[in-house]
Amino acid sequence: MVNSTQAKLTSLFFFITTLSFCNAQTILKADGPGDTYELFNNILASGKEAVESPDCAHDTFGRHITEVWDAELNAFVFEFHIHVTPDNDRCEKFDRQRLEIKTYGPSPDNLKGTLGDVITYQWKFKLPKGFQPSTSFTHLHQIKAVGGDDSMPIFTLSAKKGKINKLNLIHDNTHVLASADLSAFENTWVEVTEVIKVGAQGTYSLQIKRIHDGKELITYENQNIMTMRENNSFIRPKWGIYRSLNKAADLKDEVLWFADFYINESN
């Protein structure tokens, strides 16, 4: 006969095993200069190409993502370099520039959000002082769909030039859900936490807080919002800089920083 202590231990073991099976965590941290693309590829895409870069147009510069030491975080971080000339979108499109990391089809299943999944994305980023966005689009993060109607991002964090430059959270490439002055993000590290329950009637929340004092710069939550279209197969994240060249005179060469990517998926 099993005593109560044995029964509790058995139940606890079953709970931990189930929790481990249902939750999959991925951590991506800079580990020092060299093999940066390989680090992205191995963790985000099972050794396939996880980096979309303009290296083909500007190979004399070398790789457009490097790793540098950051004194504020006391850690290595990823440094993204983009140039007004001659960078483009992978030598395929020349009216825009793309330097992004991503998950996609070849990625592990736990990095692709399917119907009913609950996904937490967390990361840090810093914009330089005087960052100049486009009047058209300057995306820093996208949640994209794959399969079916997948041309437009479902969620976007996008900087936009105006009388006052803004950082906007955009849904379905149309609706601005939340916004803050872009200057609040310049020359300071912020941490983003994004939680998505995947579905045509899903849930979504986003919080961006400044690291040095914990101040919230953007917060948004919706308990009934489309997070994947009915004919999509899965959703996936992208991070980096993707900007229009429609008014290149508005832009300048930029360096921006990302750090400490964390993805947790549960079903």
Residue pairs with C-beta under 8 A, 6 or more apart in sequence:
2 10
22 266
22 267
23 264
23 265
23 266
24 108
24 110
24 264
24 265
24 266
25 262
25 263
25 264
26 43
26 44
26 108
26 110
26 111
26 261
26 262
26 263
26 264
27 260
27 261
27 262
28 39
28 40
28 43
28 44
28 260
28 261
28 262
28 263
29 75
29 76
29 259
29 260
29 261
30 36
30 39
30 67
30 75
30 76
30 77
30 78
30 259
31 39
31 67
31 76
32 67
32 76
33 66
33 67
33 68
33 76
34 67
36 63
36 65
36 66
36 67
36 78
37 50
37 51
37 63
37 65
40 50
40 51
40 65
40 101
41 47
41 48
41 49
41 50
41 51
43 50
44 50
44 101
44 102
44 103
44 107
44 111
45 102
45 103
45 104
45 106
45 107
46 106
46 107
46 108
48 106
48 107
50 101
50 102
50 103
50 104
50 107
51 65
51 100
51 101
52 89
52 90
52 98
52 99
52 100
52 101
52 102
52 240
53 63
53 64
53 65
53 90
53 98
53 99
54 64
54 82
54 83
54 86
54 87
54 88
54 89
54 90
54 91
54 97
54 98
54 99
55 61
55 62
55 63
55 64
56 90
56 91
57 86
57 87
57 88
57 91
58 64
58 83
58 86
58 87
61 81
61 83
64 80
64 81
64 82
64 87
64 99
65 78
65 79
65 80
65 81
65 99
65 101
66 78
66 79
66 81
67 76
67 77
67 78
67 79
68 76
68 77
68 79
68 257
69 75
69 76
69 77
70 76
70 77
70 189
70 257
70 259
72 189
72 211
72 212
73 124
73 189
73 211
73 259
73 260
75 259
75 260
77 124
77 257
77 258
77 259
78 257
78 258
78 259
79 255
79 256
79 257
80 99
80 240
80 241
80 255
80 256
80 257
80 258
81 99
81 253
81 254
81 255
82 97
82 99
82 241
82 243
82 253
82 254
82 255
83 253
84 245
84 248
84 251
84 252
84 253
85 248
87 97
87 99
88 94
88 96
88 97
88 98
88 245
89 96
89 97
89 98
89 242
90 98
94 245
95 244
95 245
95 246
96 242
96 243
96 244
96 245
97 241
97 242
97 243
97 245
98 240
98 241
98 242
99 240
99 241
99 242
100 142
100 238
100 239
100 240
100 241
100 242
101 238
101 239
101 240
102 144
102 236
102 237
102 238
102 239
103 111
103 112
103 236
103 237
104 146
104 236
105 112
105 146
107 236
110 263
110 265
111 236
111 263
111 265
112 146
112 234
112 235
112 236
113 119
113 196
113 198
113 228
113 234
113 235
113 236
113 265
114 198
114 233
114 234
114 267
115 198
115 199
115 228
116 197
116 198
116 199
116 267
117 197
117 198
117 265
117 266
117 267
118 195
118 196
118 197
118 198
118 265
118 266
118 267
119 195
119 196
119 197
119 198
119 263
119 264
119 265
119 266
120 193
120 194
120 195
120 262
120 263
120 264
120 265
121 192
121 193
121 194
121 195
121 196
121 237
121 261
121 262
121 263
122 191
122 192
122 193
122 194
122 260
122 261
122 262
122 263
123 191
123 192
123 239
123 258
123 259
123 260
123 261
123 262
124 189
124 190
124 191
124 192
124 211
124 258
124 259
124 260
125 140
125 185
125 189
125 190
125 192
125 239
125 256
125 257
125 258
125 259
126 185
126 187
126 188
126 189
126 190
126 256
126 257
127 159
127 182
127 185
127 186
127 187
127 256
128 186
128 187
128 254
128 255
128 256
129 186
129 187
130 186
131 159
131 165
131 182
131 185
131 186
131 254
131 256
132 161
132 250
132 251
132 252
132 254
133 159
133 160
133 161
133 165
133 182
133 243
133 250
134 160
134 161
134 243
134 244
134 245
134 246
134 247
134 250
134 251
135 160
135 161
135 162
135 246
135 247
135 250
136 243
136 244
136 246
136 247
137 158
137 160
137 242
137 243
137 244
138 158
138 159
138 160
138 241
138 242
138 243
138 244
139 153
139 156
139 157
139 158
139 241
139 242
139 243
140 157
140 158
140 159
140 167
140 239
140 240
140 241
140 256
141 155
141 156
141 157
141 192
141 237
141 238
141 239
142 153
142 155
142 156
142 157
142 237
142 238
142 242
143 153
143 154
143 155
143 156
143 194
143 196
143 227
143 235
143 236
143 237
143 238
144 150
144 153
144 154
144 235
144 236
144 237
144 238
145 154
145 228
145 229
145 232
145 233
145 234
145 235
145 236
146 232
146 233
146 234
146 235
146 236
147 231
147 232
147 233
147 234
148 229
148 230
148 231
148 232
148 233
149 229
149 231
149 232
150 229
150 232
152 172
152 173
153 170
153 173
154 171
154 172
154 226
154 227
154 228
154 229
154 235
155 169
155 170
155 171
155 194
155 196
155 204
155 206
155 227
156 168
156 169
156 170
156 173
157 167
157 168
157 169
157 170
157 192
158 167
158 168
158 170
159 165
159 166
159 167
159 168
159 182
160 166
160 167
160 168
161 250
164 181
164 182
165 181
165 182
165 183
166 179
166 180
166 181
166 182
167 179
167 180
167 181
167 182
167 184
167 185
167 218
168 176
168 178
168 179
169 176
169 177
169 178
169 179
169 206
169 218
169 220
170 176
170 177
171 177
171 225
171 226
172 226
177 220
177 222
178 206
178 218
178 219
178 220
179 218
180 208
180 217
180 218
184 210
184 217
185 208
185 217
188 210
188 211
188 212
189 210
189 211
189 212
189 257
189 259
190 208
190 209
190 210
190 211
190 217
191 208
191 209
191 211
192 206
192 207
192 208
193 205
193 206
193 207
193 208
194 204
194 205
194 206
195 203
195 204
195 205
195 206
196 202
196 203
196 204
196 227
196 235
197 203
197 204
197 227
198 227
198 228
198 234
198 235
199 227
199 228
200 226
200 228
200 229
200 230
201 224
201 225
201 226
202 224
202 225
202 226
202 227
202 228
203 222
203 223
203 224
203 225
203 227
204 220
204 221
204 222
204 225
204 227
205 220
205 221
205 222
206 218
206 219
206 220
206 221
207 216
207 218
207 219
207 220
208 216
208 217
208 218
208 219
209 215
209 216
209 217
210 217
227 235
228 234
228 235
237 263
239 258
239 261
240 258
241 254
241 256
243 251
245 251
